[in-house]
Amino acid sequence: MDFAGQHIVVTGGSSGIGLVTARLLAKRGAAVTLIARRSDQLEAAKQEMGGRTAWAAADVGDKAQLEAALDAAVHQNGPIHGLFANAGLTGGFTPAVQFDPEVFEQTIRVNLTSVFWAIQKVLPAMIEAKSGAILVTGSMGSKRGMAMNPAYVASKHGVLGLTRAIAVEMAPHGVRANCIIPGFIKTEALERIPPEQQGKIAQRVPQRRMGSPEELAEVAAFLLSDAASHVTGQDWAVDGGVLESIEV
Ligand SMILES: NC(=O)c1ccc[n+]([C@@H]2O[C@H](COP(=O)([O-])OP(=O)(O)OC[C@H]3O[C@@H](n4cnc5c(N)ncnc54)[C@H](OP(=O)(O)O)[C@@H]3O)[C@@H](O)[C@H]2O)c1
């Protein structure tokens, strides 16, 4: 997996899965542009990663900001070969009857609509180049229901459907699209959970542990790379076996 000469944009690149994947892509030779809201985190990542790392601050839920950030990415690092559309909100846990419609709309906008906006923006150049790789971050909520989290589950089912639609339409143009499905990956959000509850989560995983962002990044890098040249329209879970297990 050599990304030399390739420019990969990573949304949600200021922390967690996005940042760790960006580090791996840069280590393997990619010029990486990070997009997220927290400029201080983005600058720290750029300093740490060095090379051709660039960043553009944007709220991906704001179409104009997202498009300006993607323009800035091209300006700084040239044509985009790969898009890792990874930024996302977890959404609060609230019973469906009480769920705030505004939170519903916001979650769909950040987790789903923004992915469509980003894909729409990068596609014309990829079609012209007859090459491109898109990777979207889904969730186990892309394939299963989850109580009290209707907006997140709807948005994550949505990104999987969007990935499949784009993959089928773009296959003749040499552009691939896949969806990575994190299980319980130990990023800051999960580390904030009390240790006892973390232990309970780990026990639900057939491997009896959470995954690391580094383990997820390896699969993300593969799916973005030319090594996955005949892989498109797929969802790939990095979950220690959770989705394939039943509780007995
Ligand atoms: N960790 C897991 O176990 C797990 C499980 C299932 C799915 N996921 C998915 O994995 C992705 C990454 O999550 P993570 O676990 O790595 O958590 P994280 O560390 O909280 O990362 C979330 C990233 O998304 C960015 N982001 C959030 N809202 C944004 C917005 N409106 N505009 C721009 N950027 C925004 C954040 O950056 P700023 O705050 O700087 O904007 C941050 O870089 C998400 O899509 C999440 O749904 C994670």
The ligand as an SDF file (V2000), in Angstrom:
LIG
                    3D

 48 52  0  0  0  0  0  0  0  0999 V2000
  -15.2970    4.9010   17.8820 N   0  0  0  0  0  0  0  0  0  0  0  0
  -16.2490    4.0580   17.6210 C   0  0  0  0  0  0  0  0  0  0  0  0
  -16.3750    3.0090   18.2770 O   0  0  0  0  0  0  0  0  0  0  0  0
  -17.2090    4.3060   16.4910 C   0  0  0  0  0  0  0  0  0  0  0  0
  -18.2510    3.4030   16.3110 C   0  0  0  0  0  0  0  0  0  0  0  0
  -19.1320    3.5970   15.2550 C   0  0  0  0  0  0  0  0  0  0  0  0
  -18.9740    4.6650   14.3970 C   0  0  0  0  0  0  0  0  0  0  0  0
  -17.9700    5.5510   14.6090 N   0  0  0  0  0  0  0  0  0  0  0  0
  -17.8490    6.6680   13.6600 C   0  0  0  0  0  0  0  0  0  0  0  0
  -16.4980    6.9670   13.4350 O   0  0  0  0  0  0  0  0  0  0  0  0
  -16.3710    8.3270   13.0380 C   0  0  0  0  0  0  0  0  0  0  0  0
  -15.2450    8.9660   13.8260 C   0  0  0  0  0  0  0  0  0  0  0  0
  -15.5600    8.9160   15.2020 O   0  0  0  0  0  0  0  0  0  0  0  0
  -14.4480    8.7200   16.3390 P   0  0  0  0  0  0  0  0  0  0  0  0
  -14.8200    7.5240   17.1170 O   0  0  0  0  0  0  0  0  0  0  0  0
  -13.1050    8.8100   15.7580 O   0  0  0  0  0  0  0  0  0  0  0  0
  -14.7960    9.9520   17.2860 O   0  0  0  0  0  0  0  0  0  0  0  0
  -14.1280   11.3880   17.4580 P   0  0  0  0  0  0  0  0  0  0  0  0
  -12.7200   11.2610   17.9390 O   0  0  0  0  0  0  0  0  0  0  0  0
  -15.0900   12.1630   18.3000 O   0  0  0  0  0  0  0  0  0  0  0  0
  -14.0770   11.9740   15.9940 O   0  0  0  0  0  0  0  0  0  0  0  0
  -15.1360   12.6320   15.3900 C   0  0  0  0  0  0  0  0  0  0  0  0
  -14.5340   13.5310   14.3350 C   0  0  0  0  0  0  0  0  0  0  0  0
  -15.5920   14.1310   13.5930 O   0  0  0  0  0  0  0  0  0  0  0  0
  -15.3820   15.5300   13.5920 C   0  0  0  0  0  0  0  0  0  0  0  0
  -16.6620   16.2030   13.5110 N   0  0  0  0  0  0  0  0  0  0  0  0
  -17.7780   15.9850   14.2630 C   0  0  0  0  0  0  0  0  0  0  0  0
  -18.7450   16.8290   13.9020 N   0  0  0  0  0  0  0  0  0  0  0  0
  -18.2320   17.6000   12.9070 C   0  0  0  0  0  0  0  0  0  0  0  0
  -18.7410   18.6640   12.1370 C   0  0  0  0  0  0  0  0  0  0  0  0
  -19.9820   19.1330   12.2980 N   0  0  0  0  0  0  0  0  0  0  0  0
  -17.9450   19.2360   11.2090 N   0  0  0  0  0  0  0  0  0  0  0  0
  -16.6680   18.7870   11.0270 C   0  0  0  0  0  0  0  0  0  0  0  0
  -16.1430   17.7660   11.7140 N   0  0  0  0  0  0  0  0  0  0  0  0
  -16.9160   17.1980   12.6510 C   0  0  0  0  0  0  0  0  0  0  0  0
  -14.6330   15.8440   14.8660 C   0  0  0  0  0  0  0  0  0  0  0  0
  -13.8510   17.0020   14.7090 O   0  0  0  0  0  0  0  0  0  0  0  0
  -14.1510   18.4450   15.3760 P   0  0  0  0  0  0  0  0  0  0  0  0
  -14.7680   18.2100   16.7060 O   0  0  0  0  0  0  0  0  0  0  0  0
  -12.7880   19.0700   15.4270 O   0  0  0  0  0  0  0  0  0  0  0  0
  -15.0470   19.1170   14.4070 O   0  0  0  0  0  0  0  0  0  0  0  0
  -13.7080   14.6440   14.9590 C   0  0  0  0  0  0  0  0  0  0  0  0
  -12.5570   14.8490   14.1690 O   0  0  0  0  0  0  0  0  0  0  0  0
  -17.7510    8.9590   13.2440 C   0  0  0  0  0  0  0  0  0  0  0  0
  -18.4230    9.0180   11.9980 O   0  0  0  0  0  0  0  0  0  0  0  0
  -18.4550    7.9640   14.1580 C   0  0  0  0  0  0  0  0  0  0  0  0
  -19.8600    7.9470   13.9800 O   0  0  0  0  0  0  0  0  0  0  0  0
  -17.0780    5.4010   15.6450 C   0  0  0  0  0  0  0  0  0  0  0  0
  1  2  1  0
  2  3  2  0
  2  4  1  0
  4  5  1  0
  4 48  2  0
  5  6  2  0
  6  7  1  0
  7  8  2  0
  8  9  1  0
  8 48  1  0
  9 10  1  0
  9 46  1  0
 10 11  1  0
 11 12  1  0
 11 44  1  0
 12 13  1  0
 13 14  1  0
 14 15  2  0
 14 16  1  0
 14 17  1  0
 17 18  1  0
 18 19  2  0
 18 20  1  0
 18 21  1  0
 21 22  1  0
 22 23  1  0
 23 24  1  0
 23 42  1  0
 24 25  1  0
 25 26  1  0
 25 36  1  0
 26 27  1  0
 26 35  1  0
 27 28  2  0
 28 29  1  0
 29 30  1  0
 29 35  2  0
 30 31  1  0
 30 32  2  0
 32 33  1  0
 33 34  2  0
 34 35  1  0
 36 37  1  0
 36 42  1  0
 37 38  1  0
 38 39  2  0
 38 40  1  0
 38 41  1  0
 42 43  1  0
 44 45  1  0
 44 46  1  0
 46 47  1  0
M  CHG  2   8   1  16  -1
M  END
$$$$
